[in-house]
Amino acid sequence: MDRLMILFAVALSLGAASAATLGVVQTEGGRVQGRNIPLGLFRSVDVFKGIPFAAKPELLEKPQPHPGWDGVLKATKFAQRCMQKSILQTSSFGSEDCLYLNIWVPHGRQVSSDLPVMIWFYGGGFMVGGSMGANFLNNYLYSGQEIADRGGVIVVSVGYRVGTLGFLSSGDSGLPGNYGLWDQHAAIAWVHRNIRSFGGDPENITLFGESAGGASTSFQSLSPHNKGLVKRVISQSGVALCPWAMSKNPRKVAEQIAEEVGCPTDDTMVACLKSTSAETLTMAAPLIEQGSPDYPGVLNLLLSPVVDGDFIPDQPTNLFHNAADIDYLVGVNSHDGNLFTSQDIPSLGSKTKETPVEDLKRLLAAYSKEFGQDGVDVAFAEYSSTWDSPPSQENIKRTGVDIGTDYIFVVPAQVAIYLHADNARSGRTFSYLLSEPSMMAGPGKPYHDWVGSDHADDLQFVFGKPFTTPKAYADRHRDLSSYMIAYWTNFAHTGNPNKGNLKAPVFWPEFTSSGPMYLDLNGKMDDNSVGQEMRLRFVRLWTSVLPSLPPSNITTDDE
């Protein structure tokens, strides 16, 4: 037995020693060297942290090419996050010099070549976020190592500007906005030009992201500036059509920020804003306030992309022809709205406090204000149609979460999926619902036992956390993580989540307008995991029934 163990240890060390590595890599800016991490017998991953893909950006300007460097850049430390407000919104942190990316390259016996490339964009409501180092305590959520190693893909994560510095816009050519989207585009273009040196295939780039990152991948697919650069896109819990993903009245927000920093709001406003310090501008962003049923928090995300006539030349619904040859995989979590609605109506998340029906009507009124009181009545009748009489608290609370999930995530995602399928030429379309029960739900835990996947619950499974921190998870979570990594990386390889390096547990049918199929992702998948017409009644309610009501004379803030 001891002899066997010694032989095994020798084999392992030989494997580690002979695992391939890229060593020093030549990029357009200069040479870089990362770190090789042995993972087992003839398996390793090269990790490059903090490679600049653009110069330090000028305030409220598009990114510019990096001037390059002499010698070998030691790419072993994460760069700083892009400047943003702290969680308490009382200070700022991060740097203006933040346009850097990180790369994970898996190897077997030989150095890899022609691998598919997956570029990750983080979420955070376009206000906060980062993929540079620990997200919480020492837990680095966005490590590409598990995806790269298991799926045989190169993973790239990117920094982009957020908040005022990323999305302040005057609504005209003076300050067009969308700087964070231009940053993402600069990173995509850099990867396209340089990734072959890292063993990647520049003609096979997949974008993936969650929440504002999911909306970002959607915007990138719709922009004419990415023509020929992007082959596939994955949007998790966020698309360009989400109500929070576009600023309807950027001028108003710019004037508020100008007043906050002591700038005039006349034709000298832009010059004054550009001469203000980055920290001052960052802190002048409107507070993200706790919502209420009358003013839902998700409608407070006021710094986001805009139609600028350039990067986003028109309303996103009119741009799907630009994604006609892009494969698109998009989905939501079954209770994506839980995080938001339980802030707007705190009793929804409480196991002891009752939720008044009136609060649901107020939330519906805020979401559907352009449809007036008729809209509220019609929507409420639809949402309460299956209630017991009188309704139980579970009926009311579940419906409250469903209303938020539908309005904030499900309906816009479904509209995007239909538009993609309708406009597609060679591009394929796939739709999913993640329904794995929340780990925060159940007896003795904070969530109601009926809560499924909440917002951001998908991240841990996509990035393989059940494998890297096994004690925090059960076997079904490891199963789900392996399923999601298989589907995601197969999709990156072939444009089809069923075909690639990894075995898919259940066949995932393509979505078409005549066969609107989706896959229900969870830890116990079987032949019943395929559904169709996801929440069709409610998609129709928001996209066709309410808009066809007689016009209301209610005016909205956006007019």
Salt bridges, closest charged atoms under 4 A:
GLU28 OE2 - ARG193 NH2 2.77
ASP46 OD2 - HIS107 NE2 2.78
GLU61 OE2 - LYS274 NZ 2.78
ASP114 OD1 - ARG196 NH1 3.49
GLU146 OE1 - ARG150 NE 2.66
ASP149 OD2 - ARG43 NH2 2.78
ASP172 OD2 - ARG251 NH1 3.69
ASP183 OD1 - ARG161 NH2 2.79
GLU203 OE2 - HIS192 NE2 3.55
GLU210 OE2 - HIS455 NE2 3.63
GLU255 OE2 - ARG251 NE 3.12
ASP294 OD2 - ARG362 NH2 2.72
ASP310 OD2 - LYS62 NZ 3.46
ASP310 OD1 - HIS225 NE2 2.69
ASP325 OD2 - ARG425 NH2 2.69
ASP327 OD2 - ARG232 NH1 2.44
ASP327 OD1 - ARG428 NE 3.69
ASP336 OD1 - HIS455 ND1 2.81
ASP359 OD1 - ARG362 NH1 3.00
GLU382 OE2 - ARG537 NH2 2.52
GLU394 OE2 - ARG398 NH1 3.02
ASP406 OD1 - ARG535 NE 2.65
GLU436 OE2 - ARG476 NE 2.64
GLU436 OE2 - HIS477 NE2 3.79
ASP475 OD1 - ARG478 NH2 3.26
ASP557 OD2 - LYS369 NZ 3.62
